[in-house]
Amino acid sequence: MEEFVREEAALPASPGEAEHPALALVNSAVTLPGGHTADLLGTPARAEQWLARRGLAPAAAGLAEVCATQLRALREQVRSLLASRVAGQPALPAAVTAVNDAMTRVSTAPLLLWDEKTGPYRATPHPTTAIVEHALAAIAADAADLLTSPDAARLTACASPPCNRFLLKHGRRQWCSTRCGDRARAARAYARRTATE
């Protein structure tokens, strides 16, 4: 757990991740300088912690590798959709199908329930056997909302290679984090210095 928290802290949230779990999902795997990568969903325990920290699954849910694999597979499909949107290219049909399948696999409509003491109320059932399916449905629905909302016009890729994260632009900001912005500015300064020598 301590290693996961350290690794996640080293990857500060990109602008827009707090509002869009789909953006946070896509950014859970990142390419770092020096050819290193970080995958916050690399193991079932890490995937479970990632979901729990975002309120998408209870802590200690006991996710199996098949669940983590499903989450990583949706991440790649949503990443493909975001990349297509940013590039102004048509989306891959398989990515659209994967998001639609995840959204429709479980009921997300709040059902009418009745408590003997308090009376009627509405809630979306989350049986423990379908924790991941509900998380996938919530993330897929958010991806669809993000891609069809006014926020889609602000969606961009981090402008600091080799970073492969996405963000929602605020003003002129083109980087997912201060670290990437500092690295890009340093690279530009170095290029100017070497060009004048």
C-alpha positions in Angstrom: 0.0 0.0 0.0 2.8 2.4 0.9 4.5 1.9 -2.5 1.2 2.6 -4.3 0.6 5.8 -2.4 4.1 7.0 -3.1 3.7 6.2 -6.8 0.3 7.9 -7.1 1.7 10.9 -5.2 4.5 11.1 -7.8 1.9 11.4 -10.5 -0.1 14.4 -9.4 -3.7 14.6 -10.7 -4.0 16.1 -14.2 -6.5 19.0 -14.6 -9.9 17.5 -15.0 -9.3 14.2 -13.2 -11.3 15.2 -10.1 -14.4 15.8 -12.3 -13.9 12.9 -14.7 -13.0 9.4 -13.4 -12.5 8.4 -17.1 -9.7 10.9 -17.4 -8.1 9.6 -14.2 -8.4 6.0 -15.5 -6.6 6.9 -18.7 -3.9 8.7 -16.8 -3.4 5.7 -14.4 -0.6 4.5 -16.8 2.0 7.0 -17.7 5.3 7.1 -19.6 8.0 8.8 -17.6 11.3 10.3 -18.7 14.1 7.8 -19.1 11.8 5.1 -20.6 10.2 4.4 -17.2 6.5 3.7 -16.9 4.1 3.7 -13.9 0.9 1.7 -13.9 -1.5 2.4 -11.0 -3.6 -0.6 -12.1 -0.7 -3.0 -12.5 -1.9 -5.6 -10.0 -5.3 -6.5 -8.5 -4.3 -4.9 -5.2 -3.3 -1.6 -6.9 -6.5 -1.6 -9.1 -8.6 -2.2 -5.9 -6.8 0.7 -4.1 -7.2 3.0 -7.2 -11.0 2.2 -7.3 -11.4 2.7 -3.5 -9.6 6.0 -3.5 -12.1 7.3 -6.1 -15.2 5.9 -4.3 -15.8 3.4 -7.1 -15.4 0.2 -5.0 -15.2 -0.5 -1.3 -11.7 -1.0 0.3 -10.7 -4.6 0.7 -13.1 -5.8 -2.0 -10.8 -8.6 -3.0 -10.4 -8.0 -6.7 -9.0 -10.8 -8.8 -6.6 -10.5 -11.7 -9.5 -10.8 -14.1 -11.1 -7.7 -12.6 -7.9 -5.7 -12.9 -7.5 -6.9 -16.5 -11.0 -5.6 -17.3 -10.2 -2.3 -15.8 -6.9 -2.0 -17.8 -8.8 -3.1 -21.0 -11.4 -0.3 -20.6 -8.5 2.1 -19.9 -7.0 1.4 -23.3 -10.3 1.7 -25.1 -11.1 5.1 -23.4 -7.5 6.2 -24.1 -8.1 5.4 -27.8 -11.3 7.5 -27.7 -9.7 10.5 -26.1 -6.7 10.3 -28.5 -9.1 10.2 -31.4 -11.0 13.2 -30.1 -7.8 15.2 -29.5 -6.5 14.3 -33.0 -9.8 15.1 -34.6 -9.9 11.6 -36.1 -12.8 9.1 -36.2 -12.9 6.8 -33.2 -12.2 3.1 -33.5 -15.5 1.2 -33.6 -14.1 -1.3 -31.1 -13.5 1.5 -28.6 -17.0 2.8 -28.9 -18.4 -0.7 -28.5 -16.3 -1.3 -25.4 -17.6 1.8 -23.7 -21.2 1.1 -24.7 -20.8 -2.5 -23.5 -19.4 -1.4 -20.1 -22.3 1.1 -19.7 -25.0 -1.4 -20.5 -23.6 -4.5 -18.7 -25.2 -3.5 -15.4 -28.2 -1.5 -14.3 -27.3 2.0 -13.4 -30.8 3.2 -12.8 -31.6 3.8 -9.2 -34.3 1.3 -8.2 -37.2 1.8 -5.9 -36.6 0.1 -2.6 -38.7 0.0 0.6 -37.4 0.1 4.1 -39.8 -1.1 6.8 -38.8 1.8 9.1 -38.1 4.7 6.7 -40.3 3.8 3.8 -39.5 4.2 0.1 -36.2 5.3 -1.3 -34.2 4.9 -4.5 -30.7 3.3 -4.7 -28.5 1.6 -7.3 -27.8 -1.9 -6.0 -24.1 -2.9 -5.9 -23.9 -6.6 -5.2 -20.4 -7.5 -4.2 -20.1 -9.9 -7.2 -20.6 -6.9 -9.5 -18.3 -4.3 -8.0 -16.0 -4.1 -11.0 -18.9 -4.1 -13.5 -20.5 -1.1 -11.6 -17.1 0.7 -11.5 -16.6 0.0 -15.3 -20.2 1.3 -16.0 -19.6 4.5 -14.0 -16.3 5.1 -15.7 -17.7 4.3 -19.2 -20.6 6.7 -18.6 -18.2 9.4 -17.5 -16.1 8.8 -20.7 -19.3 9.2 -22.8 -20.3 12.3 -20.9 -16.8 13.8 -21.2 -16.6 13.2 -25.0 -20.1 14.7 -25.6 -19.9 17.6 -23.2 -18.5 21.1 -23.6 -15.4 19.9 -21.7 -14.5 17.8 -24.8 -13.3 21.0 -26.5 -10.8 21.5 -23.7 -9.4 18.0 -23.8 -5.8 17.8 -24.9 -2.7 15.6 -24.6 0.2 16.7 -22.3 2.6 18.7 -24.4 5.7 17.4 -22.7 7.1 14.3 -24.3 7.3 11.4 -23.4 4.3 12.0 -21.1 1.2 10.3 -22.5 -1.4 11.8 -20.1 -4.5 13.8 -21.0 -5.9 16.9 -19.3 -8.6 19.5 -19.6 -7.0 22.8 -20.6 -7.4 25.8 -18.3 -6.2 28.9 -20.1 -2.9 28.4 -21.9 -1.8 25.4 -19.7 -0.6 22.6 -21.9 0.8 20.2 -19.4 -0.7 17.6 -17.1 1.5 18.7 -14.1 4.0 21.2 -12.9 6.7 18.6 -13.4 5.9 18.2 -17.1 5.7 22.0 -17.6 9.1 22.5 -15.9 10.6 19.8 -18.1 9.2 21.4 -21.3 10.4 24.8 -20.4 13.8 23.5 -19.5 14.0 21.7 -22.9 13.1 24.9 -24.7 15.7 26.9 -22.8 18.3 24.3 -23.6 17.4 24.3 -27.3 17.7 28.1 -27.4 21.1 28.1 -25.6 22.5 25.4 -27.9 21.1 27.2 -31.0 23.0 30.4 -30.2 26.3 28.7 -29.4 
